[in-house]
Amino acid sequence: MPSSTLTVTIVGGGIGGLALANMLEQANIDYLVLEKASSVKPLGSSLGLDASTLPCMAQLGLLDDFNKTSKPVRQFNFYNEAIESTGVVDFSCMTEIGGYPAMILDRPAFYDVLLKKLPKHKILYGKRVQSIEQDTNSARVKCADGSAYTSSIVVGADGAHSIVRESMYKELEAKGKLSASDAEPLSFDQHCLVGVTKPLDSSVHEILKRELCDFEIVIPKTDPFYSIYMDLPGDRVSWAVIHNVPRSTAKTSEARLTQWGPDASMEMADFVRHQPSPFKGLLLGDIIDQTPKELISKVMLEEKCFDTWYNGRVVLLGDACHKVVPSAGLGANLAILDGVHLCNLLIDAPQDSQEIIEQIFANYYEKRYKIAQAALVNARQFGKVMSDRGFIAEMVRKVFLNYIPDWLTRWSNAQRLQFRPQLHFLPLVPDHGSFKARPQEPRLFVKQAVST
C-alpha cells in the first residue's frame, strides 16, 4: 500500500492525466486533476488503443465501455487520387498476437469512458497553472485564479506545450542544468486538419456497414497532402488531412495553432476540398461539409522526445515529455503506459521523502525513455511512407504496401505489443496473446521472491 501521506497533483485533464487518475483512484492514492479548460471540449478526431494498454483498461473496469464505443481495426487500405487500390496493410493479426484487437473511437467518447468512474470533485476545471514551487517536502501549484494546491508530487500531463515542463526547464536553466536539446522547441513539417462528421447514410456508403474499421487512406501523386478516413460507431466518419510543409519549430507565437479548435482551419479546408474520397459520390470537401465547424481543428504535427522528464518532485507524462506524430496511433497508448509504470512505483513507495520520490522518477525515466524514443522513430517512419513524394518515395511505398511478407508484419507488431504491463496492485487479467507479454517490471521497493 502507498504511504498514507503521498498525494498527487495532476496538471492536465487529457487522456494521459485522466488515465493516471483512474489508476490512482484504484490505488487509493490521494490526487487532484487541474484542467485549464472550463469543460471537456468535444474536439479532435479519433484515438486508438491496442493490446499494450487494453489489459490495464480491463483491470480498471473500463474495457466493456471502450468496446461499446469503438470499432476494432482490421486493415489499412491505400488508394491513389483516382481511388484505385495501391495496397493493403493487414493489422488483424494484432488480435491474435496481443490478445486484443486494436480499436478506434472518437475523442469525446474516449473522455466519457475515462471520466465515468472518477469522482467529480477530484477534477477541477478552469485551472490555468501559472507557476510551480517546490522544496524537499512538497510541491505547490499556483493557478491564475489565485488558488494553490500542495502535494507530494506534481505530474505534468498537460500536453506538448506543457506549462509544467516550461516551469521545470526555467528552474533547470537558471541552475545551468538544462541540456541544449531540451532548450530547443518542438519541430514539425506537417499541418493536420481533423474532424468527425455527422451520421452519414449507410444505405449509400457500404463502408459504414462494416463491423470492423478499415482505415481508408488516399495518397495522391501531386497534391502535397494525403487524407485518412476511419468509420466510427453511429455511421460517423473520423477524418484527417495531413499537409506537408517546410520543417520548422513551434515557437511561442505559433503555439496557438496546436490548440484544439476551429481557428485557422477553414483556409486549409478550402485548399484540400477537391480531393476524391472513398465514399460514393463524395469529395473530401463534402466530408468536411458534413462535419460541424466546431468539431474541425487544425494542428501542427510536432514531434520530440525530451531528455529531461523530472526535477525534484515534478515529473512529466505523455505528450509533455514525448510528442509523437499520430501516423501509427501510438500517442494515447504511450501516455497510458507511462501512467501504469508510474502508478506501480508510487503505490509501493514506503514514504514520500525526497529520496524516495527521486528514486521513483529515476526508475520511471529509465524504463520509459527508450520505449518512447523508439515509438517516435517508428511513428516518423510510418508517417514518411505516407507523406513523402517523388519517384523514390513511390517505390518505397509500393514495396511497403505490396511486398512486405506477412511474417515480417507479424514480427514487427509482436515486438511492440510485447510491452503490455498491468497494474500489479489489481488482479491480473489473463494473457490471451500468442506472443506472451514481457514479465512485469521488478518492484522497486519490494523484494521479489526467489524460486528454488
C-alpha positions in Angstrom: 0.0 0.0 0.0 1.2 3.6 -0.6 2.5 5.9 2.0 -0.6 7.4 3.8 0.9 10.9 3.2 1.6 10.5 -0.6 -0.5 13.0 -2.6 -0.5 13.8 -6.3 -1.5 16.9 -8.3 -2.1 16.0 -12.0 -1.9 19.1 -14.3 -3.8 18.3 -17.4 -7.2 16.6 -17.9 -6.4 15.0 -21.2 -6.0 11.3 -22.0 -2.8 10.7 -20.0 -4.0 12.7 -17.0 -7.4 11.1 -16.7 -6.0 7.6 -17.3 -3.5 8.1 -14.4 -6.3 9.5 -12.3 -8.2 6.2 -12.8 -5.2 4.3 -11.7 -4.6 6.4 -8.6 -8.3 6.1 -7.7 -8.0 2.3 -7.7 -4.7 2.5 -5.8 -6.2 4.6 -3.1 -3.6 7.4 -3.6 -5.0 10.9 -3.0 -4.9 13.0 -6.2 -6.4 16.1 -7.8 -6.6 16.9 -11.5 -6.2 20.5 -12.6 -7.5 21.2 -16.2 -7.2 24.7 -17.8 -10.3 24.4 -19.9 -13.6 25.3 -18.4 -15.1 22.0 -19.6 -14.3 18.9 -21.7 -14.2 20.0 -25.3 -15.5 17.6 -27.9 -12.8 18.4 -30.4 -10.3 16.5 -32.4 -10.5 13.3 -34.5 -10.1 9.8 -33.2 -7.8 7.9 -30.9 -6.6 4.3 -30.9 -6.0 1.7 -28.2 -4.4 -1.7 -28.6 -3.2 -4.8 -26.7 -0.4 -2.7 -25.0 -3.0 -0.9 -22.9 -6.2 -2.8 -23.0 -5.3 -5.3 -20.3 -4.9 -2.3 -17.9 -8.3 -0.9 -19.1 -9.8 -4.3 -18.3 -8.2 -4.1 -14.8 -9.8 -0.7 -14.2 -13.2 -2.0 -15.3 -13.3 0.2 -18.4 -12.8 -2.3 -21.2 -16.6 -3.0 -21.8 -17.2 0.7 -22.2 -14.4 1.1 -24.7 -15.7 -1.9 -26.6 -19.2 -0.4 -26.8 -17.9 3.0 -28.1 -15.3 1.8 -30.6 -14.7 -0.4 -33.6 -12.0 -3.0 -34.0 -9.4 -2.1 -36.6 -8.8 -4.6 -39.4 -6.5 -3.1 -42.0 -5.3 0.0 -43.8 -6.5 0.4 -47.4 -4.4 2.7 -49.6 -5.6 4.5 -52.8 -4.3 6.9 -55.4 -6.1 10.1 -56.4 -8.4 8.1 -58.7 -9.5 6.0 -55.7 -7.7 3.0 -57.2 -6.3 0.5 -54.7 -2.5 0.7 -54.3 -2.1 -1.7 -51.5 -3.2 -3.0 -48.1 -1.6 -3.4 -44.7 -3.3 -6.0 -42.6 -3.5 -5.4 -38.8 -5.9 -8.2 -37.9 -3.0 -10.3 -36.6 -2.8 -7.9 -33.6 -5.7 -9.6 -32.0 -4.0 -13.0 -32.1 -0.6 -11.6 -31.1 -1.6 -9.5 -28.2 -5.0 -11.0 -27.2 -6.9 -7.8 -28.0 -7.8 -6.0 -31.3 -6.6 -2.5 -32.0 -9.7 -0.3 -31.6 -10.6 3.2 -32.8 -13.0 5.7 -31.2 -13.6 9.4 -31.2 -12.0 11.7 -28.6 -15.2 12.7 -26.8 -16.2 9.0 -26.3 -12.7 8.3 -25.0 -13.1 11.1 -22.5 -16.5 9.9 -21.4 -15.1 6.5 -20.6 -12.2 7.8 -18.6 -14.4 10.2 -16.7 -17.1 7.6 -15.8 -15.5 6.3 -12.6 -13.8 9.4 -11.4 -15.3 11.4 -8.6 -16.3 14.8 -10.0 -14.8 16.8 -7.1 -11.4 15.4 -8.0 -11.3 17.2 -11.4 -11.2 21.0 -11.2 -11.8 22.9 -14.5 -10.7 26.4 -15.3 -7.4 25.9 -13.5 -4.7 27.6 -15.6 -1.3 26.9 -14.0 1.0 29.9 -13.6 3.9 28.6 -11.6 5.2 25.6 -9.6 7.3 25.9 -6.5 8.9 23.0 -4.6 11.2 22.2 -1.7 12.4 18.9 -0.2 9.0 18.3 1.4 6.3 19.2 -1.2 5.4 20.8 -4.4 2.9 23.7 -4.8 1.0 24.6 -8.0 -0.3 28.2 -8.3 -3.1 28.9 -10.7 -4.2 32.1 -12.4 -7.4 32.4 -10.4 -5.3 32.7 -7.2 -5.8 29.2 -6.0 -2.9 27.0 -5.0 -2.5 23.2 -4.4 0.2 21.5 -2.4 1.1 17.8 -2.8 3.9 15.3 -2.6 4.4 15.4 -6.3 3.2 17.2 -9.4 2.6 15.2 -12.7 2.7 17.3 -15.8 0.2 15.7 -18.2 -0.6 19.0 -19.9 0.4 18.2 -23.5 3.1 19.1 -26.0 3.2 22.8 -24.9 3.4 21.9 -21.2 3.3 24.7 -18.7 4.7 22.2 -16.1 7.7 21.4 -18.4 8.2 25.1 -19.1 8.3 25.8 -15.3 10.6 22.9 -14.7 13.0 23.9 -17.5 13.2 27.5 -16.4 14.3 26.3 -13.0 16.9 24.0 -14.5 18.1 26.7 -16.9 18.7 29.1 -14.0 20.9 26.5 -12.4 22.8 25.8 -15.6 21.4 22.2 -15.8 19.2 22.4 -18.9 20.5 20.5 -21.9 20.9 22.2 -25.3 18.4 19.7 -26.8 15.7 20.4 -24.2 16.2 24.2 -24.8 15.1 23.7 -28.4 11.4 23.9 -29.3 9.4 21.1 -30.8 9.8 20.7 -34.6 7.2 20.0 -37.2 6.9 19.5 -41.0 3.2 18.8 -41.3 -0.1 20.6 -40.6 -3.2 18.5 -39.9 -6.9 19.1 -40.3 -9.2 16.8 -38.4 -12.8 16.3 -37.6 -15.7 13.9 -37.1 -18.8 14.0 -39.3 -22.4 13.9 -38.5 -24.0 10.4 -39.2 -23.9 9.6 -43.0 -26.3 7.5 -45.0 -25.2 3.8 -44.6 -27.6 2.7 -47.3 -25.4 4.7 -49.7 -22.0 4.2 -48.2 -21.2 0.5 -47.8 -18.1 1.3 -45.8 -20.3 2.3 -42.9 -21.9 -1.1 -42.7 -18.8 -2.9 -41.7 -18.5 -4.2 -38.1 -14.7 -3.7 -38.3 -13.0 -0.4 -39.1 -10.6 -0.1 -42.1 -8.5 3.0 -42.4 -9.1 4.4 -46.0 -6.0 6.3 -47.0 -5.8 8.4 -50.2 -2.3 9.4 -51.2 -2.2 11.4 -54.5 0.9 11.8 -56.5 0.8 15.6 -57.0 -1.1 17.1 -54.0 1.2 17.9 -51.0 -1.3 16.2 -48.7 -3.0 12.9 -48.0 -6.2 12.0 -46.3 -7.3 9.3 -43.9 -10.9 8.2 -43.2 -12.0 5.9 -40.3 -15.6 4.8 -39.9 -16.9 5.1 -36.3 -20.0 3.7 -34.5 -23.1 5.6 -35.3 -22.4 5.9 -39.1 -19.9 8.7 -38.5 -16.6 9.2 -40.1 -13.4 10.4 -38.4 -11.1 12.0 -41.0 -7.7 13.7 -41.1 -5.8 15.6 -43.8 -2.0 15.8 -43.4 -0.3 18.6 -45.3 3.5 18.6 -45.8 5.1 22.0 -45.0 8.8 23.0 -44.7 10.3 21.8 -41.4 10.1 24.5 -38.8 9.9 24.8 -35.0 6.9 25.6 -32.8 7.9 28.9 -31.4 5.7 30.5 -28.8 4.0 32.7 -31.4 2.9 29.6 -33.3 1.8 27.6 -30.3 -1.8 28.8 -30.6 -2.1 26.6 -33.8 -1.6 23.5 -31.6 -4.7 24.2 -29.5 -7.7 22.1 -30.5 -10.2 24.4 -32.0 -11.7 25.7 -35.3 -9.5 28.7 -35.7 -7.4 28.8 -38.9 -9.0 25.6 -40.1 -11.2 26.9 -42.9 -8.4 28.1 -45.1 -6.8 24.6 -45.1 -10.3 23.1 -45.7 -10.7 25.1 -48.9 -7.2 24.1 -50.1 -7.9 20.3 -49.9 -11.6 20.0 -50.7 -11.1 19.0 -54.4 -9.6 15.6 -53.5 -11.8 12.5 -54.2 -12.7 10.3 -51.3 -13.6 6.6 -51.0 -17.2 7.5 -50.2 -19.5 7.1 -53.1 -20.1 10.4 -54.9 -18.3 12.5 -52.2 -15.2 14.6 -52.4 -13.1 15.4 -49.4 -14.8 18.8 -49.3 -18.2 17.1 -49.0 -16.9 15.1 -46.0 -15.7 18.4 -44.4 -19.1 20.0 -45.1 -20.8 17.1 -43.2 -18.7 18.0 -40.1 -19.9 20.6 -37.6 -17.5 23.5 -37.8 -16.9 23.5 -34.1 -15.6 19.9 -34.4 -13.0 20.8 -37.1 -9.4 21.6 -35.8 -6.1 22.5 -37.4 -3.0 21.5 -35.6 0.8 21.2 -36.2 2.1 17.7 -36.0 5.0 18.3 -33.8 7.5 15.7 -32.5 10.2 15.4 -29.9 11.4 13.2 -27.1 12.7 15.4 -24.4 15.8 14.4 -22.4 14.7 15.6 -19.0 11.4 14.2 -17.6 11.7 15.1 -13.9 13.2 17.5 -11.5 12.8 17.2 -7.7 9.1 16.5 -7.1 7.9 17.3 -10.6 7.6 14.7 -13.3 6.2 14.7 -16.9 3.9 12.2 -18.6 2.6 11.7 -22.2 3.0 14.4 -24.8 4.6 16.7 -22.2 7.8 14.6 -22.4 7.4 12.6 -25.7 5.3 14.0 -28.5 5.0 11.6 -31.5 3.2 12.2 -34.8 -0.1 10.4 -34.9 0.6 8.3 -38.0 1.0 5.0 -36.1 -1.7 5.7 -33.5 0.8 5.5 -30.6 0.2 8.7 -28.6 -2.6 7.6 -26.3 -1.1 4.2 -25.7 2.3 5.7 -24.7 0.7 8.1 -22.2 -1.4 5.4 -20.6 1.7 3.1 -20.3 3.6 6.0 -18.7 0.8 6.1 -16.1 0.9 2.3 -15.5 4.6 2.3 -14.7 4.5 5.5 -12.6 1.5 4.2 -10.6 3.1 0.9 -10.0 6.0 2.7 -8.4 4.0 5.2 -6.4 1.9 2.6 -4.7 5.0 0.8 -3.3 6.6 4.0 -2.0 7.3 3.4 1.7 7.2 7.2 2.3 7.1 10.4 0.3 10.6 11.7 1.2 12.7 13.5 -1.4 15.0 10.5 -1.7 12.2 8.0 -2.4 10.5 10.4 -4.9 13.7 10.8 -6.8 14.2 7.0 -6.9 10.8 6.6 -8.3 11.2 9.2 -11.0 14.7 7.9 -12.0 13.3 4.4 -12.5 10.3 5.7 -14.4 12.6 7.6 -16.8 15.0 4.7 -17.2 12.2 2.2 -18.1 10.1 4.6 -20.3 12.6 6.8 -22.2 13.9 4.2 -24.6 10.5 2.9 -25.4 9.2 6.4 -26.1 12.2 7.2 -28.3 11.7 4.0 -30.3 8.0 4.9 -30.7 8.9 8.4 -32.0 11.1 6.8 -34.7 8.5 4.2 -35.6 5.8 6.8 -35.9 8.0 9.1 -38.0 9.0 6.3 -40.4 5.4 5.1 -40.8 4.4 8.7 -41.5 7.1 9.1 -44.1 5.7 6.1 -46.0 2.5 8.0 -46.5 3.7 11.6 -46.8 6.9 11.5 -48.8 6.7 12.4 -52.5 8.8 11.7 -55.6 9.9 8.6 -57.5 11.9 7.0 -54.7 9.1 7.6 -52.2 6.6 6.0 -54.7 8.9 2.9 -55.0 9.3 2.6 -51.2 5.5 2.9 -50.7 4.9 0.3 -53.4 7.2 -2.2 -51.8 5.9 -1.5 -48.3 2.3 -1.9 -49.3 2.6 -4.9 -51.6 5.8 -6.9 -51.0 6.4 -7.0 -47.2 6.0 -10.6 -46.2 3.3 -11.4 -43.6 5.8 -12.9 -41.2 7.7 -9.5 -41.1 4.5 -7.6 -40.3 3.7 -10.1 -37.5 7.2 -9.8 -36.1 7.0 -6.0 -36.1 3.7 -6.0 -34.3 4.8 -8.6 -31.8 7.9 -6.6 -30.9 5.8 -3.6 -30.0 3.0 -5.5 -28.3 5.3 -7.5 -26.0 5.1 -4.4 -23.8 1.7 -4.8 -22.2 2.2 -4.2 -18.5 -0.6 -4.4 -15.9 -1.2 -2.7 -12.5 0.4 -5.1 -10.0 -1.9 -4.0 -7.2 -5.1 -5.1 -9.0 -6.0 -8.7 -10.1 -4.1 -9.5 -13.2 -6.2 -10.3 -16.3 -5.3 -13.4 -18.3 -2.9 -13.0 -21.2 -4.5 -14.4 -24.3 -1.9 -13.3 -26.8 0.0 -15.9 -28.8 3.2 -13.8 -28.2 3.4 -13.7 -24.4 3.9 -10.3 -22.7 7.2 -9.4 -21.1 7.3 -10.1 -17.4 6.1 -7.4 -15.1 8.9 -5.0 -14.1 10.5 -5.8 -10.7 9.0 -3.8 -7.9 11.4 -1.1 -6.8 10.7 -1.2 -3.0 9.5 -4.8 -2.7 11.9 -7.7 -2.5 11.0 -10.3 -5.2 10.5 -13.9 -4.1 13.3 -16.2 -5.4 12.1 -19.5 -6.7 14.3 -22.6 -5.8 
